[in-house]
Amino acid sequence: MSVYPIYGSITVRKHIKGDVNCDGRVNIADAVLLQKWLLAVPDTDIPYWQNADLWKDEKLNVYDLCLLKELVSQN
Protein backbone atom coordinates (compact mmCIF):
# COMPACT_ATOMS: atom_id res chain seq x y z
CA MET A 1 0.00 0.00 0.00
CA SER A 2 1.31 3.45 -0.86
CA VAL A 3 0.30 6.85 0.44
CA TYR A 4 0.39 9.81 -1.92
CA PRO A 5 -0.10 13.34 -0.52
CA ILE A 6 -2.11 15.40 -3.01
CA TYR A 7 -2.97 19.06 -2.31
CA GLY A 8 -3.21 18.68 1.44
CA SER A 9 -5.10 15.40 1.39
CA ILE A 10 -3.83 11.83 1.43
CA THR A 11 -4.62 9.27 -1.25
CA VAL A 12 -4.06 5.63 -0.31
CA ARG A 13 -3.61 3.22 -3.19
CA LYS A 14 -3.68 -0.53 -2.67
CA HIS A 15 -1.17 -2.45 -4.75
CA ILE A 16 -2.70 -5.20 -6.86
CA LYS A 17 -0.46 -7.88 -8.37
CA GLY A 18 -0.72 -7.59 -12.13
CA ASP A 19 -1.98 -3.99 -12.08
CA VAL A 20 1.06 -2.68 -13.97
CA ASN A 21 -0.43 0.74 -14.81
CA CYS A 22 -1.88 1.20 -11.29
CA ASP A 23 -5.45 1.93 -12.43
CA GLY A 24 -7.04 -0.50 -9.97
CA ARG A 25 -7.78 -3.22 -12.55
CA VAL A 26 -5.83 -6.08 -14.12
CA ASN A 27 -6.53 -6.18 -17.84
CA ILE A 28 -4.95 -6.23 -21.29
CA ALA A 29 -3.69 -2.66 -20.85
CA ASP A 30 -1.37 -3.94 -18.11
CA ALA A 31 0.03 -6.64 -20.40
CA VAL A 32 0.57 -4.14 -23.20
CA LEU A 33 2.39 -1.74 -20.87
CA LEU A 34 4.67 -4.47 -19.51
CA GLN A 35 5.43 -5.72 -23.01
CA LYS A 36 6.29 -2.19 -24.18
CA TRP A 37 8.56 -1.73 -21.15
CA LEU A 38 10.33 -5.05 -21.81
CA LEU A 39 10.87 -3.99 -25.44
CA ALA A 40 12.33 -0.67 -24.21
CA VAL A 41 9.79 1.47 -26.06
CA PRO A 42 10.72 5.12 -25.38
CA ASP A 43 8.68 7.00 -22.75
CA THR A 44 7.26 3.79 -21.27
CA ASP A 45 6.97 4.06 -17.51
CA ILE A 46 5.75 1.56 -14.94
CA PRO A 47 4.53 3.47 -11.86
CA TYR A 48 5.08 0.65 -9.34
CA TRP A 49 7.19 -2.15 -10.82
CA GLN A 50 6.48 -4.55 -7.95
CA ASN A 51 2.91 -4.99 -9.26
CA ALA A 52 4.38 -6.47 -12.45
CA ASP A 53 6.71 -8.90 -10.64
CA LEU A 54 4.37 -11.89 -10.78
CA TRP A 55 7.25 -14.39 -10.88
CA LYS A 56 8.40 -12.88 -7.54
CA ASP A 57 12.10 -12.77 -8.37
CA GLU A 58 12.54 -8.98 -7.99
CA LYS A 59 13.09 -8.65 -11.77
CA LEU A 60 10.78 -7.84 -14.63
CA ASN A 61 11.12 -10.21 -17.56
CA VAL A 62 9.21 -12.39 -20.01
CA TYR A 63 8.20 -14.78 -17.21
CA ASP A 64 6.22 -11.99 -15.59
CA LEU A 65 4.62 -11.14 -18.93
CA CYS A 66 3.57 -14.77 -19.48
CA LEU A 67 2.00 -14.97 -16.03
CA LEU A 68 0.26 -11.64 -16.55
CA LYS A 69 -1.21 -12.76 -19.88
CA GLU A 70 -2.47 -15.93 -18.21
CA LEU A 71 -4.01 -13.87 -15.40
CA VAL A 72 -5.72 -11.54 -17.87
CA SER A 73 -7.11 -14.43 -19.91
CA GLN A 74 -8.73 -15.90 -16.77
CA ASN A 75 -10.70 -12.71 -16.13
KATA-V867633 format. One record per pair of residues at least 12 apart in sequence whose ideal C-beta (glycine too) atoms are under 8 Angstrom apart, sorted by the first residue. I is the first residue (numbers start at 1). J is the second residue. D is the distance in Angstrom with one decimal. If there is no record, write none. Layout:
I&J&D  I&J&D
//
This chain:
1&13&7.1  1&14&5.5  1&15&6.3  2&15&6.8  2&48&7.0  15&48&6.2  15&50&6.7  15&51&5.6  16&51&6.4  17&51&6.1  17&54&6.1  18&30&6.0  18&51&6.6  18&52&7.6  18&54&6.3  18&68&5.5  18&71&5.1  18&72&7.6  19&51&5.0  20&33&4.9  20&34&5.0  20&46&5.8  20&51&5.7  20&52&4.6  20&68&7.2  21&33&5.1  21&46&7.7  21&47&6.9  22&47&4.5  22&48&5.6  22&51&6.7  26&68&7.8  26&71&6.1  26&72&6.5  26&75&6.6  27&72&6.1  27&75&7.1  28&72&5.7  30&52&7.7  30&68&6.3  30&72&7.1  31&65&6.8  31&68&5.1  31&69&5.4  31&72&5.5  33&46&6.7  34&46&7.2  34&52&5.2  34&60&7.1  34&64&6.7  34&65&5.4  34&68&6.0  35&65&5.9  37&52&7.9  37&60&7.0  38&60&6.9  38&61&7.1  38&62&6.7  38&65&6.3  46&60&7.6  52&64&5.6  52&68&7.0  54&67&4.0  54&68&5.8  54&71&7.2  55&67&6.2
//
